[in-house]
Amino acid sequence: MKKMLKYSMKPVVKFSVLAASICFYSCKSEKKSDYSTAKNKSEKLIKFNDVAIDSIQLDSINTSYVGEIYIKDNSLYFLDSRFCFLHEFQKDGSIVHSYIGQGSGKNELPVKNVTFFSFLPNGGSFFMGTGYDCYIFNEKFERINDYAVNWRPTHTYEELLDKPDPSLPEMYSLVYGGKVRAHGDDLIFPIVSQHQAYNPTMKTYAAEARIFASMSLKNGYIKDIYGGFPPFFSKNFDFMVFGFPIFDIDQKNNYKVSFGADSLIYEIDDNMNVKKSFGFQGRNMKTEFKNTSDMELFNSNYHEQSKLNGHYTFLEFFENKDLLFRGYSKGIGEASDGLQIYKDNVLIADIDVPRGFRMSGIIDNEVYSNAFIDQSKNAIKIYKFKLTN
Amino acid sequence: MKFLVLVVATFFLFSCVQNSQKPEADAIQNINTQSNAEIQFDKEKVDFGIIPQDTLVTALYQIKNTGSDTLKITDIQPDCSCTSFYVSKFKIAPNDTALVQLNINTFHKHGNIEQYTVLVTNTKKKFYSLKNTAIVN
Protein backbone atom coordinates (compact mmCIF):
# COMPACT_ATOMS: atom_id res chain seq x y z
CA MET A 1 0.00 0.00 0.00
CA LYS A 2 2.83 2.29 0.96
CA LYS A 3 4.61 1.46 -2.30
CA MET A 4 1.49 2.08 -4.36
CA LEU A 5 0.99 5.45 -2.80
CA LYS A 6 4.58 6.37 -3.51
CA TYR A 7 4.24 5.49 -7.18
CA SER A 8 0.84 7.10 -7.64
CA MET A 9 2.09 10.42 -6.15
CA LYS A 10 4.79 10.78 -8.75
CA PRO A 11 2.66 12.31 -11.57
CA VAL A 12 1.14 14.69 -9.03
CA VAL A 13 4.52 15.87 -7.88
CA LYS A 14 5.69 16.26 -11.46
CA PHE A 15 2.61 18.25 -12.39
CA SER A 16 2.91 20.43 -9.29
CA VAL A 17 6.53 21.25 -10.08
CA LEU A 18 5.59 22.02 -13.70
CA ALA A 19 2.64 24.22 -12.69
CA ALA A 20 4.76 26.01 -10.10
CA SER A 21 7.54 26.58 -12.60
CA ILE A 22 5.22 27.93 -15.30
CA CYS A 23 3.47 30.30 -12.94
CA PHE A 24 6.67 31.39 -11.22
CA TYR A 25 8.34 32.30 -14.47
CA SER A 26 5.23 33.94 -15.92
CA CYS A 27 5.34 36.41 -13.01
CA LYS A 28 9.05 37.13 -13.24
CA SER A 29 10.70 39.20 -15.90
CA GLU A 30 13.73 37.83 -17.69
CA LYS A 31 13.74 40.42 -20.50
CA LYS A 32 16.82 42.45 -19.64
CA SER A 33 18.75 44.71 -21.98
CA ASP A 34 21.90 43.28 -23.49
CA TYR A 35 24.20 46.23 -24.07
CA SER A 36 27.13 44.06 -25.14
CA THR A 37 25.67 43.84 -28.65
CA ALA A 38 25.49 47.62 -29.14
CA LYS A 39 27.64 49.22 -31.79
CA ASN A 40 28.51 52.84 -31.19
CA LYS A 41 28.29 55.13 -34.17
CA SER A 42 28.19 58.80 -33.26
CA GLU A 43 28.25 61.28 -36.12
CA LYS A 44 27.95 65.03 -36.16
CA LEU A 45 27.02 67.15 -39.18
CA ILE A 46 25.78 70.46 -37.79
CA LYS A 47 23.35 72.19 -40.15
CA PHE A 48 22.28 75.09 -37.97
CA ASN A 49 23.32 76.60 -34.63
CA ASP A 50 20.25 78.54 -33.62
CA VAL A 51 16.58 78.95 -34.37
CA ALA A 52 14.19 81.91 -34.21
CA ILE A 53 12.03 81.14 -31.18
CA ASP A 54 8.55 82.64 -31.20
CA SER A 55 5.83 82.33 -28.58
CA ILE A 56 2.06 82.18 -28.44
CA GLN A 57 -0.22 82.92 -25.53
CA LEU A 58 -3.22 80.72 -24.85
CA ASP A 59 -6.62 82.36 -24.45
CA SER A 60 -7.60 82.94 -20.83
CA ILE A 61 -9.22 79.94 -19.12
CA ASN A 62 -10.27 79.07 -15.58
CA THR A 63 -7.31 76.96 -14.57
CA SER A 64 -5.35 75.73 -11.57
CA TYR A 65 -2.17 76.69 -13.46
CA VAL A 66 -0.90 73.17 -12.98
CA GLY A 67 -0.81 71.29 -16.23
CA GLU A 68 0.88 70.42 -19.47
CA ILE A 69 0.52 70.74 -23.23
CA TYR A 70 -0.25 67.79 -25.51
CA ILE A 71 -0.75 67.73 -29.26
CA LYS A 72 -3.32 65.74 -31.22
CA ASP A 73 -4.53 66.20 -34.81
CA ASN A 74 -2.77 69.56 -35.18
CA SER A 75 -4.49 70.98 -32.10
CA LEU A 76 -2.91 72.01 -28.81
CA TYR A 77 -4.45 70.64 -25.62
CA PHE A 78 -3.76 71.99 -22.14
CA LEU A 79 -4.43 69.33 -19.52
CA ASP A 80 -5.26 71.06 -16.25
CA SER A 81 -4.03 68.42 -13.79
CA ARG A 82 -6.01 69.72 -10.81
CA PHE A 83 -9.31 70.87 -12.34
CA CYS A 84 -9.07 67.90 -14.76
CA PHE A 85 -10.15 69.81 -17.85
CA LEU A 86 -8.67 69.12 -21.24
CA HIS A 87 -8.77 72.49 -23.03
CA GLU A 88 -8.41 72.39 -26.80
CA PHE A 89 -6.72 75.32 -28.56
CA GLN A 90 -5.97 76.14 -32.16
CA LYS A 91 -2.29 76.47 -32.93
CA ASP A 92 -2.55 80.28 -32.59
CA GLY A 93 -3.68 79.83 -28.98
CA SER A 94 -7.39 80.52 -29.42
CA ILE A 95 -9.66 78.31 -27.35
CA VAL A 96 -11.81 75.77 -29.17
CA HIS A 97 -13.48 73.74 -26.43
CA SER A 98 -13.02 72.38 -22.92
CA TYR A 99 -13.64 68.71 -22.18
CA ILE A 100 -14.13 66.41 -19.18
CA GLY A 101 -13.42 68.25 -15.87
CA GLN A 102 -13.27 66.98 -12.32
CA GLY A 103 -16.49 65.45 -11.00
CA SER A 104 -18.48 62.31 -10.45
CA GLY A 105 -20.64 62.60 -13.58
CA LYS A 106 -20.43 59.76 -16.09
CA ASN A 107 -18.12 61.67 -18.43
CA GLU A 108 -16.20 63.51 -15.74
CA LEU A 109 -12.98 62.52 -14.03
CA PRO A 110 -13.35 61.46 -10.37
CA VAL A 111 -9.79 62.35 -9.39
CA LYS A 112 -8.25 65.30 -7.60
CA ASN A 113 -4.95 65.23 -9.42
CA VAL A 114 -4.01 63.74 -12.80
CA THR A 115 -0.53 62.26 -12.49
CA PHE A 116 -0.18 60.71 -15.96
CA PHE A 117 -1.91 61.38 -19.26
CA SER A 118 -1.59 60.22 -22.83
CA PHE A 119 -3.63 60.41 -25.97
CA LEU A 120 -4.27 56.93 -27.35
CA PRO A 121 -3.61 55.69 -30.90
CA ASN A 122 -7.38 55.27 -31.43
CA GLY A 123 -8.02 58.95 -30.62
CA GLY A 124 -9.08 58.36 -27.03
CA SER A 125 -7.38 59.51 -23.85
CA PHE A 126 -5.78 57.85 -20.84
CA PHE A 127 -5.71 59.44 -17.37
CA MET A 128 -4.19 58.22 -14.13
CA GLY A 129 -4.98 59.63 -10.68
CA THR A 130 -2.76 59.55 -7.63
CA GLY A 131 -3.73 56.04 -6.50
CA TYR A 132 -2.94 54.08 -9.69
CA ASP A 133 -6.58 54.65 -10.71
CA CYS A 134 -6.89 54.74 -14.49
CA TYR A 135 -9.63 56.14 -16.73
CA ILE A 136 -10.11 55.66 -20.46
CA PHE A 137 -12.12 58.11 -22.57
CA ASN A 138 -13.05 57.59 -26.23
CA GLU A 139 -12.42 60.13 -29.00
CA LYS A 140 -15.71 61.87 -28.07
CA PHE A 141 -14.41 62.33 -24.51
CA GLU A 142 -16.90 59.81 -23.11
CA ARG A 143 -15.61 57.72 -20.23
CA ILE A 144 -15.65 54.11 -21.37
CA ASN A 145 -13.49 52.21 -18.89
CA ASP A 146 -11.78 52.50 -15.56
CA TYR A 147 -9.56 50.20 -13.54
CA ALA A 148 -6.58 50.23 -11.21
CA VAL A 149 -3.04 49.26 -12.17
CA ASN A 150 -2.53 45.65 -11.14
CA TRP A 151 1.13 44.84 -10.46
CA ARG A 152 0.22 41.15 -10.00
CA PRO A 153 1.97 40.83 -6.63
CA THR A 154 2.97 37.36 -5.50
CA HIS A 155 4.99 38.36 -2.43
CA THR A 156 4.35 40.60 0.53
CA TYR A 157 6.47 43.66 1.24
CA GLU A 158 7.95 41.85 4.25
CA GLU A 159 8.91 38.83 2.17
CA LEU A 160 10.70 41.10 -0.24
CA LEU A 161 12.52 42.80 2.62
CA ASP A 162 14.23 39.49 3.29
CA LYS A 163 14.76 38.61 -0.32
CA PRO A 164 14.34 41.50 -2.78
CA ASP A 165 13.96 40.29 -6.34
CA PRO A 166 14.42 42.85 -9.17
CA SER A 167 12.57 40.60 -11.61
CA LEU A 168 9.26 40.95 -9.73
CA PRO A 169 6.80 43.66 -10.84
CA GLU A 170 5.70 44.44 -7.29
CA MET A 171 9.18 45.75 -6.51
CA TYR A 172 8.52 48.80 -8.68
CA SER A 173 6.43 51.91 -9.02
CA LEU A 174 6.05 54.49 -11.79
CA VAL A 175 8.65 57.19 -12.17
CA TYR A 176 6.66 60.30 -11.29
CA GLY A 177 7.41 63.13 -13.66
CA GLY A 178 8.29 60.57 -16.34
CA LYS A 179 6.36 60.29 -19.58
CA VAL A 180 4.04 57.41 -20.42
CA ARG A 181 3.65 56.21 -24.01
CA ALA A 182 0.56 54.53 -25.44
CA HIS A 183 1.78 51.90 -27.90
CA GLY A 184 -0.72 49.53 -29.52
CA ASP A 185 -2.85 48.04 -26.75
CA ASP A 186 -0.30 48.84 -24.07
CA LEU A 187 0.90 51.73 -22.01
CA ILE A 188 4.69 51.81 -21.57
CA PHE A 189 6.27 53.74 -18.71
CA PRO A 190 9.55 54.01 -16.79
CA ILE A 191 9.67 52.29 -13.40
CA VAL A 192 11.79 52.57 -10.29
CA SER A 193 12.06 50.45 -7.17
CA GLN A 194 11.78 52.51 -4.02
CA HIS A 195 11.77 49.42 -1.88
CA GLN A 196 13.63 49.73 1.40
CA ALA A 197 15.71 46.70 0.50
CA TYR A 198 16.28 47.54 -3.15
CA ASN A 199 16.52 51.02 -4.67
CA PRO A 200 18.78 53.34 -6.70
CA THR A 201 20.87 54.24 -3.64
CA MET A 202 22.32 50.72 -3.74
CA LYS A 203 25.33 49.90 -5.85
CA THR A 204 23.80 46.71 -7.26
CA TYR A 205 20.69 48.50 -8.55
CA ALA A 206 22.10 49.61 -11.91
CA ALA A 207 23.22 46.09 -12.76
CA GLU A 208 19.96 44.31 -11.97
CA ALA A 209 16.93 46.58 -12.07
CA ARG A 210 14.35 46.74 -14.83
CA ILE A 211 13.51 50.15 -16.26
CA PHE A 212 10.21 49.79 -18.17
CA ALA A 213 6.79 48.30 -17.55
CA SER A 214 4.08 47.53 -20.09
CA MET A 215 0.51 47.69 -18.89
CA SER A 216 -2.58 46.46 -20.70
CA LEU A 217 -4.78 49.43 -21.55
CA LYS A 218 -7.78 47.09 -21.41
CA ASN A 219 -7.56 46.11 -17.75
CA GLY A 220 -4.51 47.67 -16.11
CA TYR A 221 -2.57 44.44 -15.74
CA ILE A 222 1.19 44.84 -15.73
CA LYS A 223 2.14 42.52 -18.58
CA ASP A 224 5.89 42.73 -18.23
CA ILE A 225 8.77 44.61 -16.70
CA TYR A 226 11.90 44.74 -18.79
CA GLY A 227 15.01 46.55 -19.97
CA GLY A 228 17.96 47.60 -17.88
CA PHE A 229 20.59 50.22 -17.32
CA PRO A 230 23.67 50.54 -19.52
CA PRO A 231 26.98 49.54 -17.90
CA PHE A 232 27.77 53.25 -17.63
CA PHE A 233 25.68 53.45 -14.43
CA SER A 234 27.30 50.44 -12.76
CA LYS A 235 30.65 52.14 -13.29
CA ASN A 236 29.40 55.58 -12.19
CA PHE A 237 27.26 55.16 -9.08
CA ASP A 238 26.94 58.92 -8.49
CA PHE A 239 25.28 59.32 -11.90
CA MET A 240 22.36 57.09 -10.81
CA VAL A 241 20.72 60.13 -9.27
CA PHE A 242 19.79 60.94 -12.90
CA GLY A 243 19.46 57.34 -14.03
CA PHE A 244 15.83 57.42 -15.12
CA PRO A 245 15.13 56.74 -18.77
CA ILE A 246 13.55 59.08 -21.30
CA PHE A 247 12.29 57.26 -24.36
CA ASP A 248 10.12 56.96 -27.43
CA ILE A 249 8.97 53.97 -29.49
CA ASP A 250 8.61 53.69 -33.27
CA GLN A 251 6.04 51.69 -35.23
CA LYS A 252 8.39 48.70 -35.46
CA ASN A 253 8.63 48.51 -31.65
CA ASN A 254 12.16 49.88 -31.59
CA TYR A 255 12.89 51.95 -28.51
CA LYS A 256 15.01 55.09 -28.55
CA VAL A 257 16.26 55.39 -24.98
CA SER A 258 18.40 57.93 -23.23
CA PHE A 259 19.10 58.46 -19.54
CA GLY A 260 19.33 61.63 -17.49
CA ALA A 261 23.06 61.40 -16.90
CA ASP A 262 24.32 59.32 -19.86
CA SER A 263 25.21 61.16 -23.06
CA LEU A 264 24.45 58.20 -25.31
CA ILE A 265 21.15 57.37 -26.98
CA TYR A 266 20.42 53.66 -27.36
CA GLU A 267 18.34 51.99 -30.05
CA ILE A 268 16.80 48.86 -28.54
CA ASP A 269 14.52 46.33 -30.19
CA ASP A 270 11.36 44.81 -28.75
CA ASN A 271 13.35 41.98 -27.12
CA MET A 272 15.61 44.53 -25.44
CA ASN A 273 18.60 43.77 -27.65
CA VAL A 274 20.59 46.98 -27.89
CA LYS A 275 21.28 47.45 -31.59
CA LYS A 276 23.31 50.63 -31.52
CA SER A 277 24.25 53.68 -29.54
CA PHE A 278 24.94 57.19 -30.69
CA GLY A 279 24.96 60.74 -29.41
CA PHE A 280 27.04 63.54 -27.97
CA GLN A 281 27.04 65.29 -24.64
CA GLY A 282 25.18 68.59 -24.57
CA ARG A 283 27.07 71.84 -24.44
CA ASN A 284 28.25 73.33 -21.12
CA MET A 285 26.64 70.61 -19.00
CA LYS A 286 27.86 70.42 -15.43
CA THR A 287 28.07 66.78 -14.38
CA GLU A 288 29.46 66.68 -10.87
CA PHE A 289 26.71 64.36 -9.66
CA LYS A 290 26.46 63.08 -6.15
CA ASN A 291 24.25 60.13 -5.29
CA THR A 292 23.18 59.32 -1.76
CA SER A 293 23.16 55.97 0.03
CA ASP A 294 20.07 56.95 2.02
CA MET A 295 16.74 56.34 0.23
CA GLU A 296 14.99 58.88 2.46
CA LEU A 297 17.28 61.54 1.06
CA PHE A 298 17.09 60.40 -2.57
CA ASN A 299 14.32 62.79 -3.65
CA SER A 300 15.72 65.86 -1.90
CA ASN A 301 19.18 65.03 -3.25
CA TYR A 302 17.69 64.69 -6.74
CA HIS A 303 16.15 68.18 -6.52
CA GLU A 304 19.37 69.66 -5.20
CA GLN A 305 21.48 67.96 -7.87
CA SER A 306 19.08 69.02 -10.63
CA LYS A 307 19.75 72.66 -9.75
CA LEU A 308 23.51 72.20 -9.69
CA ASN A 309 24.04 69.80 -12.58
CA GLY A 310 22.85 69.33 -16.12
CA HIS A 311 20.91 66.30 -17.30
CA TYR A 312 18.85 65.10 -20.25
CA THR A 313 15.21 65.98 -19.75
CA PHE A 314 13.15 64.60 -22.65
CA LEU A 315 13.36 62.58 -25.83
CA GLU A 316 10.90 62.68 -28.73
CA PHE A 317 11.22 60.72 -31.97
CA PHE A 318 9.28 61.61 -35.13
CA GLU A 319 9.47 58.57 -37.35
CA ASN A 320 7.98 60.17 -40.47
CA LYS A 321 10.71 62.82 -40.44
CA ASP A 322 13.37 60.53 -38.90
CA LEU A 323 14.07 63.28 -36.40
CA LEU A 324 14.98 62.73 -32.78
CA PHE A 325 14.90 65.59 -30.29
CA ARG A 326 16.68 65.39 -26.97
CA GLY A 327 16.53 68.22 -24.46
CA TYR A 328 18.90 68.93 -21.63
CA SER A 329 19.46 71.30 -18.76
CA LYS A 330 22.97 72.63 -18.21
CA GLY A 331 23.11 73.26 -14.48
CA ILE A 332 23.70 76.21 -12.21
CA GLY A 333 24.64 79.57 -13.70
CA GLU A 334 23.45 78.82 -17.22
CA ALA A 335 20.84 81.07 -18.80
CA SER A 336 19.42 78.52 -21.20
CA ASP A 337 18.70 74.84 -21.71
CA GLY A 338 19.87 72.92 -24.75
CA LEU A 339 18.12 70.97 -27.47
CA GLN A 340 19.82 68.43 -29.70
CA ILE A 341 18.31 67.37 -33.01
CA TYR A 342 19.42 64.12 -34.63
CA LYS A 343 18.46 63.08 -38.16
CA ASP A 344 19.05 59.45 -39.03
CA ASN A 345 21.09 59.23 -35.79
CA VAL A 346 23.41 62.07 -36.90
CA LEU A 347 23.53 65.20 -34.74
CA ILE A 348 22.45 68.07 -37.00
CA ALA A 349 21.79 70.80 -34.42
CA ASP A 350 22.49 71.62 -30.78
CA ILE A 351 20.72 74.87 -29.96
CA ASP A 352 19.83 77.03 -26.96
CA VAL A 353 16.22 77.02 -25.79
CA PRO A 354 14.52 78.74 -22.81
CA ARG A 355 15.14 77.14 -19.42
CA GLY A 356 12.53 74.51 -18.61
CA PHE A 357 11.87 73.80 -22.30
CA ARG A 358 10.21 70.48 -23.02
CA MET A 359 8.75 69.49 -26.35
CA SER A 360 5.07 68.76 -26.79
CA GLY A 361 5.11 68.01 -30.52
CA ILE A 362 5.20 69.26 -34.09
CA ILE A 363 2.44 70.97 -36.07
CA ASP A 364 3.05 71.99 -39.69
CA ASN A 365 6.83 71.78 -39.38
CA GLU A 366 6.85 73.88 -36.22
CA VAL A 367 8.11 72.54 -32.89
CA TYR A 368 5.89 73.42 -29.90
CA SER A 369 7.06 73.52 -26.30
CA ASN A 370 5.42 72.68 -23.01
CA ALA A 371 3.38 75.24 -21.07
CA PHE A 372 5.22 78.15 -19.46
CA ILE A 373 2.83 79.33 -16.76
CA ASP A 374 2.83 82.73 -15.09
CA GLN A 375 0.01 82.70 -12.57
CA SER A 376 0.60 86.32 -11.51
CA LYS A 377 -0.24 87.40 -15.06
CA ASN A 378 -2.86 84.69 -15.61
CA ALA A 379 -0.84 83.66 -18.63
CA ILE A 380 0.05 80.35 -20.27
CA LYS A 381 2.71 80.71 -22.93
CA ILE A 382 4.06 78.19 -25.43
CA TYR A 383 7.32 78.58 -27.34
CA LYS A 384 7.62 77.42 -30.91
CA PHE A 385 10.14 77.46 -33.70
CA LYS A 386 10.20 76.46 -37.33
CA LEU A 387 12.23 73.49 -38.44
CA THR A 388 14.62 74.42 -41.21
CA ASN A 389 15.11 71.90 -44.01
CA MET B 1 -5.74 12.80 -6.23
CA LYS B 2 -7.35 14.86 -8.98
CA PHE B 3 -8.49 17.23 -6.28
CA LEU B 4 -4.92 17.66 -5.06
CA VAL B 5 -3.74 18.42 -8.60
CA LEU B 6 -6.50 20.97 -9.00
CA VAL B 7 -5.68 22.64 -5.68
CA VAL B 8 -1.97 22.91 -6.50
CA ALA B 9 -2.64 24.26 -10.01
CA THR B 10 -5.26 26.73 -8.76
CA PHE B 11 -2.98 27.96 -5.97
CA PHE B 12 -0.16 28.77 -8.37
CA LEU B 13 -2.48 30.28 -10.96
CA PHE B 14 -4.03 32.68 -8.47
CA SER B 15 -0.71 33.51 -6.89
CA CYS B 16 0.14 35.18 -10.21
CA VAL B 17 -3.19 36.73 -11.17
CA GLN B 18 -4.97 38.70 -8.51
CA ASN B 19 -8.31 40.38 -8.78
CA SER B 20 -8.43 43.59 -10.76
CA GLN B 21 -9.75 46.06 -8.25
CA LYS B 22 -11.89 49.03 -9.13
CA PRO B 23 -10.20 52.29 -8.21
CA GLU B 24 -11.28 53.87 -4.98
CA ALA B 25 -11.33 57.50 -5.98
CA ASP B 26 -12.86 59.80 -3.39
CA ALA B 27 -16.43 60.67 -4.14
CA ILE B 28 -16.77 64.22 -5.34
CA GLN B 29 -20.11 65.68 -4.47
CA ASN B 30 -22.36 66.75 -7.27
CA ILE B 31 -22.79 70.47 -6.96
CA ASN B 32 -25.24 72.93 -8.33
CA THR B 33 -23.33 75.12 -10.74
CA GLN B 34 -26.51 76.98 -11.69
CA SER B 35 -26.50 79.00 -8.46
CA ASN B 36 -25.86 82.73 -8.31
CA ALA B 37 -23.23 82.44 -5.61
CA GLU B 38 -20.02 84.29 -6.41
CA ILE B 39 -16.68 84.19 -4.68
CA GLN B 40 -14.13 86.91 -4.03
CA PHE B 41 -10.73 86.18 -2.48
CA ASP B 42 -8.64 88.71 -0.59
CA LYS B 43 -5.66 86.95 -2.25
CA GLU B 44 -5.01 83.72 -4.13
CA LYS B 45 -1.32 83.31 -3.38
CA VAL B 46 0.89 83.40 -0.27
CA ASP B 47 4.66 83.44 -0.54
CA PHE B 48 6.30 82.50 2.77
CA GLY B 49 9.77 83.47 1.59
CA ILE B 50 12.67 81.59 3.16
CA ILE B 51 11.57 79.29 5.99
CA PRO B 52 13.33 76.53 7.94
CA GLN B 53 12.76 72.80 7.57
CA ASP B 54 10.50 70.97 10.05
CA THR B 55 8.21 73.89 10.80
CA LEU B 56 4.52 74.59 10.39
CA VAL B 57 3.47 77.73 8.51
CA THR B 58 -0.06 78.98 8.02
CA ALA B 59 -1.70 80.85 5.15
CA LEU B 60 -5.03 82.59 5.76
CA TYR B 61 -7.38 83.38 2.90
CA GLN B 62 -10.55 85.38 3.35
CA ILE B 63 -13.39 84.65 0.97
CA LYS B 64 -16.55 86.65 0.48
CA ASN B 65 -19.80 85.65 -1.16
CA THR B 66 -20.55 88.52 -3.55
CA GLY B 67 -23.46 86.70 -5.20
CA SER B 68 -27.14 86.37 -4.32
CA ASP B 69 -27.27 82.64 -3.42
CA THR B 70 -25.59 80.80 -0.58
CA LEU B 71 -21.99 79.97 -1.42
CA LYS B 72 -21.10 76.35 -0.69
CA ILE B 73 -17.57 75.02 -0.40
CA THR B 74 -18.06 71.40 -1.30
CA ASP B 75 -14.47 70.17 -1.28
CA ILE B 76 -10.95 71.29 -0.44
CA GLN B 77 -8.12 69.44 -2.13
CA PRO B 78 -4.52 70.12 -1.07
CA ASP B 79 -1.99 68.56 -3.43
CA CYS B 80 0.26 67.35 -0.62
CA SER B 81 -0.22 65.36 2.57
CA CYS B 82 1.93 68.05 4.19
CA THR B 83 -1.00 70.51 3.92
CA SER B 84 -3.94 70.43 6.29
CA PHE B 85 -6.84 72.88 6.23
CA TYR B 86 -9.46 74.54 8.37
CA VAL B 87 -12.53 76.32 7.02
CA SER B 88 -14.56 78.58 9.30
CA LYS B 89 -17.80 77.73 7.46
CA PHE B 90 -18.71 75.72 4.42
CA LYS B 91 -21.97 77.58 3.69
CA ILE B 92 -21.61 81.32 3.32
CA ALA B 93 -24.62 83.62 3.02
CA PRO B 94 -24.63 86.49 0.47
CA ASN B 95 -22.27 89.30 1.58
CA ASP B 96 -20.89 87.11 4.38
CA THR B 97 -17.24 86.05 4.65
CA ALA B 98 -15.33 82.95 5.74
CA LEU B 99 -11.71 82.03 6.38
CA VAL B 100 -9.74 79.23 4.77
CA GLN B 101 -6.63 78.32 6.72
CA LEU B 102 -3.93 76.19 5.08
CA ASN B 103 -1.24 74.72 7.33
CA ILE B 104 1.92 73.59 5.57
CA ASN B 105 4.38 71.32 7.32
CA THR B 106 7.92 71.59 5.95
CA PHE B 107 9.06 68.30 7.49
CA HIS B 108 11.51 66.65 5.02
CA LYS B 109 11.02 69.52 2.52
CA HIS B 110 13.92 71.19 0.84
CA GLY B 111 14.37 73.99 -1.69
CA ASN B 112 11.59 75.66 -3.65
CA ILE B 113 8.14 74.40 -2.84
CA GLU B 114 4.97 75.27 -4.76
CA GLN B 115 1.72 73.91 -3.44
CA TYR B 116 -1.73 74.27 -4.87
CA THR B 117 -4.95 73.73 -2.98
CA VAL B 118 -8.14 73.45 -5.01
CA LEU B 119 -11.47 74.73 -3.68
CA VAL B 120 -14.59 73.21 -5.22
CA THR B 121 -17.66 75.44 -4.92
CA ASN B 122 -21.17 75.88 -6.27
CA THR B 123 -20.28 78.97 -8.33
CA LYS B 124 -20.31 79.00 -12.12
CA LYS B 125 -16.50 78.73 -12.23
CA LYS B 126 -16.72 75.83 -9.77
CA PHE B 127 -12.93 75.40 -9.20
CA TYR B 128 -10.40 77.80 -7.64
CA SER B 129 -6.73 77.32 -6.91
CA LEU B 130 -4.81 78.75 -3.95
CA LYS B 131 -1.04 78.77 -4.28
CA ASN B 132 1.52 78.66 -1.47
CA THR B 133 5.20 79.06 -2.20
CA ALA B 134 8.31 79.00 -0.03
CA ILE B 135 12.00 78.31 -0.08
CA VAL B 136 12.82 75.75 2.60
CA ASN B 137 16.33 76.00 3.95
Interface residues (C-beta under 8 A of the other chain):
Chain A: S8 V12 F15 S16 A19 A20 I22 C23 F24 S26 C27 N62 T63 S64 Y65 V66 R82 F83 G101 Q102 G103 S104 G105 P110 V111 K112 N113 G129 G131 Y132 D133 C134 D146 Y147 A148 N150 R152 P153 T154 N219 G220 Y221 E296 S300 H303 E304 K307 Q375 S376
Chain B: M1 L4 V5 V8 A9 F12 L13 S15 C16 V17 Q18 S20 Q21 K22 P23 E24 A25 D26 A27 I28 Q29 N30 K45 Q77 D79 H108 K109 H110 G111 Y116 V118 V120 K125 K126 F127 S129 K131
